[in-house]
Protein backbone atom coordinates (compact mmCIF):
# COMPACT_ATOMS: atom_id res chain seq x y z
CA UNK A 1 0.00 0.00 0.00
CA UNK A 2 1.47 3.35 -0.96
CA UNK A 3 1.98 6.15 1.55
CA UNK A 4 -0.56 8.54 -0.04
CA UNK A 5 -3.32 5.97 0.33
CA UNK A 6 -2.24 5.27 3.90
CA UNK A 7 -2.26 8.99 4.79
CA UNK A 8 -5.73 9.37 3.27
CA UNK A 9 -6.99 6.49 5.43
CA UNK A 10 -5.45 7.98 8.58
CA UNK A 11 -7.06 11.37 7.84
CA UNK A 12 -10.41 9.67 7.21
CA UNK A 13 -10.31 7.91 10.59
CA UNK A 14 -9.18 10.98 12.52
CA UNK A 15 -11.87 13.25 10.99
CA UNK A 16 -14.76 10.83 11.35
CA UNK A 17 -16.67 8.93 14.04
CA UNK A 18 -14.82 5.75 13.07
CA UNK A 19 -12.68 4.47 15.93
CA UNK A 20 -11.00 1.58 14.17
CA UNK A 21 -10.34 0.66 10.53
CA UNK A 22 -8.72 -2.55 9.30
CA UNK A 23 -7.94 -3.22 5.63
CA UNK A 24 -6.44 -6.40 4.19
CA UNK A 25 -4.88 -6.36 0.73
CA UNK A 26 -2.52 -8.62 -1.19
CA UNK A 27 0.53 -6.75 0.15
CA UNK A 28 -0.52 -7.15 3.76
CA UNK A 29 -2.84 -5.85 6.43
CA UNK A 30 -3.24 -2.31 7.83
CA UNK A 31 -5.06 -1.49 11.06
CA UNK A 32 -5.70 2.09 12.13
CA UNK A 33 -7.07 2.72 15.62
CA UNK A 34 -8.13 6.15 16.87
CA UNK A 35 -6.95 6.86 20.42
CA UNK A 36 -9.48 7.00 23.24
CA UNK A 37 -12.09 4.48 24.28
CA UNK A 38 -14.75 3.69 21.67
CA UNK A 39 -17.22 2.85 24.48
CA UNK A 40 -16.90 6.29 26.06
CA UNK A 41 -19.92 8.42 25.32
CA UNK A 42 -19.52 12.14 24.98
CA UNK A 43 -16.44 14.20 24.23
CA UNK A 44 -13.05 13.24 25.53
CA UNK A 45 -11.61 15.26 28.41
CA UNK A 46 -9.58 18.30 27.35
CA UNK A 47 -6.35 16.79 28.67
CA UNK A 48 -6.59 13.84 26.26
CA UNK A 49 -5.95 14.42 22.61
CA UNK A 50 -7.11 11.83 20.13
CA UNK A 51 -4.15 10.01 18.67
CA UNK A 52 -4.03 7.87 15.60
CA UNK A 53 -2.07 4.64 15.85
CA UNK A 54 -0.84 2.82 12.78
CA UNK A 55 -0.04 -0.85 12.89
CA UNK A 56 2.48 -1.64 10.15
CA UNK A 57 1.39 -3.94 7.33
CA UNK A 58 1.98 -7.57 8.13
CA UNK A 59 4.42 -9.18 5.72
CA UNK A 60 3.04 -11.95 3.55
CA UNK A 61 3.98 -15.37 4.92
CA UNK A 62 6.98 -16.88 3.18
CA UNK A 63 6.41 -20.13 1.32
CA UNK A 64 7.88 -23.16 3.06
CA UNK A 65 11.47 -23.77 2.04
CA UNK A 66 11.98 -26.60 -0.39
CA UNK A 67 14.80 -28.58 1.15
CA UNK A 68 16.09 -31.59 -0.71
CA UNK A 69 16.15 -34.87 1.19
CA UNK A 70 19.33 -35.38 3.16
CA UNK A 71 21.58 -37.91 1.46
CA UNK A 72 25.02 -39.22 2.21
CA UNK A 73 27.76 -37.35 0.38
CA UNK A 74 28.48 -39.41 -2.74
CA UNK A 75 31.97 -40.84 -3.03
CA UNK A 76 33.89 -39.71 -6.07
CA UNK A 77 34.03 -36.70 -8.35
CA UNK A 78 30.79 -34.99 -9.35
CA UNK A 79 30.26 -33.66 -12.87
CA UNK A 80 27.91 -30.70 -12.53
CA UNK A 81 25.76 -28.87 -15.06
CA UNK A 82 27.49 -25.71 -16.30
CA UNK A 83 24.14 -24.16 -17.32
CA UNK A 84 20.36 -24.28 -17.06
CA UNK A 85 18.70 -26.39 -19.73
CA UNK A 86 17.43 -29.84 -20.70
CA UNK A 87 19.65 -32.89 -20.10
CA UNK A 88 20.07 -35.46 -22.88
CA UNK A 89 22.18 -38.63 -22.62
CA UNK A 90 22.56 -39.03 -26.42
CA UNK A 91 23.26 -36.79 -29.41
CA UNK A 92 19.84 -37.52 -30.95
CA UNK A 93 16.72 -39.55 -30.16
CA UNK A 94 17.42 -43.23 -30.74
CA UNK A 95 21.20 -42.74 -30.75
CA UNK A 96 23.51 -44.57 -28.34
CA UNK A 97 24.07 -42.76 -25.02
CA UNK A 98 27.41 -41.01 -24.55
CA UNK A 99 28.03 -42.90 -21.27
CA UNK A 100 26.43 -45.64 -19.19
CA UNK A 101 26.98 -46.65 -15.58
CA UNK A 102 30.36 -48.42 -15.56
CA UNK A 103 31.69 -46.59 -18.65
CA UNK A 104 35.34 -45.51 -18.51
CA UNK A 105 35.73 -41.83 -19.42
CA UNK A 106 38.68 -39.55 -20.04
CA UNK A 107 38.92 -35.86 -19.28
CA UNK A 108 37.50 -33.83 -22.20
CA UNK A 109 35.30 -36.68 -23.47
CA UNK A 110 31.60 -35.77 -24.06
CA UNK A 111 29.26 -37.21 -21.43
CA UNK A 112 25.92 -35.57 -22.31
CA UNK A 113 24.19 -32.69 -24.06
CA UNK A 114 22.36 -29.81 -22.40
CA UNK A 115 19.95 -27.93 -24.61
CA UNK A 116 19.65 -24.25 -23.75
CA UNK A 117 17.69 -21.81 -25.91
CA UNK A 118 17.51 -24.33 -28.79
CA UNK A 119 21.31 -24.72 -28.78
CA UNK A 120 22.75 -28.18 -28.10
CA UNK A 121 25.75 -27.83 -25.78
CA UNK A 122 28.04 -30.86 -25.52
CA UNK A 123 29.20 -31.28 -21.92
CA UNK A 124 32.66 -32.75 -21.48
CA UNK A 125 34.05 -34.64 -18.50
CA UNK A 126 36.33 -32.58 -16.30
CA UNK A 127 38.01 -35.70 -14.91
CA UNK A 128 38.86 -39.27 -15.86
CA UNK A 129 37.40 -42.38 -14.24
CA UNK A 130 34.42 -44.71 -14.26
CA UNK A 131 30.78 -43.51 -14.25
CA UNK A 132 29.37 -44.68 -10.90
CA UNK A 133 25.94 -43.04 -11.13
CA UNK A 134 23.87 -41.04 -13.59
CA UNK A 135 21.84 -38.58 -11.53
CA UNK A 136 19.49 -37.17 -14.22
CA UNK A 137 16.86 -38.67 -16.48
CA UNK A 138 16.90 -38.14 -20.24
CA UNK A 139 14.85 -35.01 -21.08
CA UNK A 140 14.94 -33.70 -17.50
CA UNK A 141 15.36 -29.96 -16.83
CA UNK A 142 18.57 -29.18 -14.97
CA UNK A 143 19.81 -26.14 -13.07
CA UNK A 144 23.22 -24.50 -13.01
CA UNK A 145 25.52 -26.48 -10.70
CA UNK A 146 23.17 -29.47 -10.47
CA UNK A 147 25.05 -32.80 -10.20
CA UNK A 148 24.75 -34.88 -13.37
CA UNK A 149 27.21 -37.78 -12.88
CA UNK A 150 29.32 -39.32 -10.15
CA UNK A 151 32.72 -40.51 -11.36
CA UNK A 152 34.91 -42.91 -9.35
C-alpha positions as CSV (number, residue, x, y, z in Angstrom):
1,X,0.0,0.0,0.0
2,X,1.5,3.3,-1.0
3,X,2.0,6.2,1.5
4,X,-0.6,8.5,0.0
5,X,-3.3,6.0,0.3
6,X,-2.2,5.3,3.9
7,X,-2.3,9.0,4.8
8,X,-5.7,9.4,3.3
9,X,-7.0,6.5,5.4
10,X,-5.4,8.0,8.6
11,X,-7.1,11.4,7.8
12,X,-10.4,9.7,7.2
13,X,-10.3,7.9,10.6
14,X,-9.2,11.0,12.5
15,X,-11.9,13.2,11.0
16,X,-14.8,10.8,11.4
17,X,-16.7,8.9,14.0
18,X,-14.8,5.7,13.1
19,X,-12.7,4.5,15.9
20,X,-11.0,1.6,14.2
21,X,-10.3,0.7,10.5
22,X,-8.7,-2.5,9.3
23,X,-7.9,-3.2,5.6
24,X,-6.4,-6.4,4.2
25,X,-4.9,-6.4,0.7
26,X,-2.5,-8.6,-1.2
27,X,0.5,-6.8,0.1
28,X,-0.5,-7.2,3.8
29,X,-2.8,-5.8,6.4
30,X,-3.2,-2.3,7.8
31,X,-5.1,-1.5,11.1
32,X,-5.7,2.1,12.1
33,X,-7.1,2.7,15.6
34,X,-8.1,6.2,16.9
35,X,-6.9,6.9,20.4
36,X,-9.5,7.0,23.2
37,X,-12.1,4.5,24.3
38,X,-14.8,3.7,21.7
39,X,-17.2,2.9,24.5
40,X,-16.9,6.3,26.1
41,X,-19.9,8.4,25.3
42,X,-19.5,12.1,25.0
43,X,-16.4,14.2,24.2
44,X,-13.0,13.2,25.5
45,X,-11.6,15.3,28.4
46,X,-9.6,18.3,27.4
47,X,-6.3,16.8,28.7
48,X,-6.6,13.8,26.3
49,X,-6.0,14.4,22.6
50,X,-7.1,11.8,20.1
51,X,-4.2,10.0,18.7
52,X,-4.0,7.9,15.6
53,X,-2.1,4.6,15.8
54,X,-0.8,2.8,12.8
55,X,0.0,-0.9,12.9
56,X,2.5,-1.6,10.2
57,X,1.4,-3.9,7.3
58,X,2.0,-7.6,8.1
59,X,4.4,-9.2,5.7
60,X,3.0,-11.9,3.6
61,X,4.0,-15.4,4.9
62,X,7.0,-16.9,3.2
63,X,6.4,-20.1,1.3
64,X,7.9,-23.2,3.1
65,X,11.5,-23.8,2.0
66,X,12.0,-26.6,-0.4
67,X,14.8,-28.6,1.1
68,X,16.1,-31.6,-0.7
69,X,16.1,-34.9,1.2
70,X,19.3,-35.4,3.2
71,X,21.6,-37.9,1.5
72,X,25.0,-39.2,2.2
73,X,27.8,-37.3,0.4
74,X,28.5,-39.4,-2.7
75,X,32.0,-40.8,-3.0
76,X,33.9,-39.7,-6.1
77,X,34.0,-36.7,-8.3
78,X,30.8,-35.0,-9.4
79,X,30.3,-33.7,-12.9
80,X,27.9,-30.7,-12.5
81,X,25.8,-28.9,-15.1
82,X,27.5,-25.7,-16.3
83,X,24.1,-24.2,-17.3
84,X,20.4,-24.3,-17.1
85,X,18.7,-26.4,-19.7
86,X,17.4,-29.8,-20.7
87,X,19.7,-32.9,-20.1
88,X,20.1,-35.5,-22.9
89,X,22.2,-38.6,-22.6
90,X,22.6,-39.0,-26.4
91,X,23.3,-36.8,-29.4
92,X,19.8,-37.5,-31.0
93,X,16.7,-39.6,-30.2
94,X,17.4,-43.2,-30.7
95,X,21.2,-42.7,-30.7
96,X,23.5,-44.6,-28.3
97,X,24.1,-42.8,-25.0
98,X,27.4,-41.0,-24.6
99,X,28.0,-42.9,-21.3
100,X,26.4,-45.6,-19.2
101,X,27.0,-46.6,-15.6
102,X,30.4,-48.4,-15.6
103,X,31.7,-46.6,-18.6
104,X,35.3,-45.5,-18.5
105,X,35.7,-41.8,-19.4
106,X,38.7,-39.5,-20.0
107,X,38.9,-35.9,-19.3
108,X,37.5,-33.8,-22.2
109,X,35.3,-36.7,-23.5
110,X,31.6,-35.8,-24.1
111,X,29.3,-37.2,-21.4
112,X,25.9,-35.6,-22.3
113,X,24.2,-32.7,-24.1
114,X,22.4,-29.8,-22.4
115,X,19.9,-27.9,-24.6
116,X,19.7,-24.3,-23.7
117,X,17.7,-21.8,-25.9
118,X,17.5,-24.3,-28.8
119,X,21.3,-24.7,-28.8
120,X,22.8,-28.2,-28.1
121,X,25.8,-27.8,-25.8
122,X,28.0,-30.9,-25.5
123,X,29.2,-31.3,-21.9
124,X,32.7,-32.7,-21.5
125,X,34.0,-34.6,-18.5
126,X,36.3,-32.6,-16.3
127,X,38.0,-35.7,-14.9
128,X,38.9,-39.3,-15.9
129,X,37.4,-42.4,-14.2
130,X,34.4,-44.7,-14.3
131,X,30.8,-43.5,-14.2
132,X,29.4,-44.7,-10.9
133,X,25.9,-43.0,-11.1
134,X,23.9,-41.0,-13.6
135,X,21.8,-38.6,-11.5
136,X,19.5,-37.2,-14.2
137,X,16.9,-38.7,-16.5
138,X,16.9,-38.1,-20.2
139,X,14.9,-35.0,-21.1
140,X,14.9,-33.7,-17.5
141,X,15.4,-30.0,-16.8
142,X,18.6,-29.2,-15.0
143,X,19.8,-26.1,-13.1
144,X,23.2,-24.5,-13.0
145,X,25.5,-26.5,-10.7
146,X,23.2,-29.5,-10.5
147,X,25.1,-32.8,-10.2
148,X,24.7,-34.9,-13.4
149,X,27.2,-37.8,-12.9
150,X,29.3,-39.3,-10.2
151,X,32.7,-40.5,-11.4
152,X,34.9,-42.9,-9.3
